[in-house]
Amino acid sequence: MNFNTALLHKSFSGEKQTGATVEPIYQTSSFAHESAQQLEKVFENKASGYAYTRISNPTVSSFEKRIASLESGACAVACSSGSAAAAMSLLNILESGDEIISCSALYGGTLDLFSDLKSFGINVRYVDDAAPSLIEPLISDKTKAIFAEVIGNPKLNVIDIKSLAELSHSKGIPLIIDSTTATPYIVKPIELGADIVIHSSSKYINGGGNSISGVIIDSAKFKWDFNKHPKLKKYERFGKLVYTASLRNGLWRDIGCCLAPMNAFLNSVGLETLGLRMERCCSNSLQLAKHLEGKGLTVNYPALESSPYYELTQSQLGGKGGAILTLRMGSKERAFKLINSLEYATIASNIGDVRTLVIHPSGTLFAHSNESAKKSAGVYDDTVRVSVGIEDIDDLINDFDRAIELCDK
Ligand SMILES: *Cc1c(COP(=O)(O)O)cnc(C)c1O
């Protein structure tokens, strides 16, 4: 089954009971059972069924199944936000004293999260480039996970998932990949060796910018060593699914960062057009990036030949550079002027909407980061981030041309 067909037919073919062609929204907090014995069995994982929406819900399960199959994973756990997914994917296996090695080119909110973890005794060691040669010397007995974004938001660096997976597996460490900006339309990190994939599904998966959510997808292929990750030992009986069993029965459930059924429904509907939207967004982005570079602007986009990640974008991402580009305007004033002059680009701190969005990341998404962290994340005082939507490309190009002319006045 090819990608767009799979979006519609692979893991959902309507609801059996009523024939509903889209997921019904089970907007309920709890589920009634025939007997006390039956509910006890559900709680003990001895019978299938639903008990309480913080733990599981049919609308949410349906979304989880769809995204797991799209990512070539075994199962998925949906979360209240992408940030919750990032936090839970790590806290599920970490203890005080543990370390993570991460590429420093991260979403600003993830950098904030990682600094929050310090007070729980969890330390993050950063590398400027996710090259195995830079990561290997930092690995110690304390290292319990390697974390990176496929296409860093907003540095737009591309990581080599295969070589990172080889290194991390040779050291018995799981590779956790944030694939928000790539989506399974561009790459399926599990097929290249990633062990856990997370998304802020608030972005491209939802697609319409109408709800916050996240998801953790488990490859169920990593060989967990309970000496290294002792928290998982308690769930040993779940075999290959030990990581997800620990999430579902442990911290994820106890913290209560579950996804609301309504938002799961909106994500499932959005997911069906992911291929069409990404095809259009990637094509618009490449055309806009080429046009702006042709005008002499400093444009960063992984599928441009001038990008240091061009080769890897071709070999690993099938030439698709995603739907974000950044521009360096020469000064903060010019950056603001461009942002304020665009007619079709909405000023908003989101990505992955159908409409084009624009932001000055330094003063917003990276407001809590120091100068060196900003630089490592590719954020400068004159950087403008554009999340390219599905508008007609001629209109976008004309809009940027007009706004750039105003900057020079
Ligand atoms: C937005 C984003 C997040 C955080 O997701 P929320 O849904 O906003 O909590 C994490 N990683 C990346 C790459 C993002 O773009």
The ligand as an SDF file (V2000), in Angstrom:
LIG
                    3D

 15 15  0  0  0  0  0  0  0  0999 V2000
    5.9600   21.9960   18.8040 C   0  0  0  0  0  0  0  0  0  0  0  0
    7.0540   21.0540   19.0110 C   0  0  0  0  0  0  0  0  0  0  0  0
    7.1720   20.3370   20.2080 C   0  0  0  0  0  0  0  0  0  0  0  0
    6.2410   20.5520   21.3740 C   0  0  0  0  0  0  0  0  0  0  0  0
    4.9330   20.1890   21.0620 O   0  0  0  0  0  0  0  0  0  0  0  0
    3.6120   20.8280   21.7360 P   0  0  0  0  0  0  0  0  0  0  0  0
    2.5320   20.0670   21.0830 O   0  0  0  0  0  0  0  0  0  0  0  0
    3.6290   22.2780   21.4150 O   0  0  0  0  0  0  0  0  0  0  0  0
    3.7220   20.5930   23.1990 O   0  0  0  0  0  0  0  0  0  0  0  0
    8.1990   19.4080   20.3170 C   0  0  0  0  0  0  0  0  0  0  0  0
    9.0750   19.2190   19.3080 N   0  0  0  0  0  0  0  0  0  0  0  0
    9.0050   19.9030   18.1470 C   0  0  0  0  0  0  0  0  0  0  0  0
   10.0080   19.6440   17.0740 C   0  0  0  0  0  0  0  0  0  0  0  0
    7.9990   20.8520   17.9600 C   0  0  0  0  0  0  0  0  0  0  0  0
    7.9450   21.5450   16.8150 O   0  0  0  0  0  0  0  0  0  0  0  0
  1  2  1  0
  2  3  1  0
  2 14  2  0
  3  4  1  0
  3 10  2  0
  4  5  1  0
  5  6  1  0
  6  7  2  0
  6  8  1  0
  6  9  1  0
 10 11  1  0
 11 12  2  0
 12 13  1  0
 12 14  1  0
 14 15  1  0
M  END
$$$$
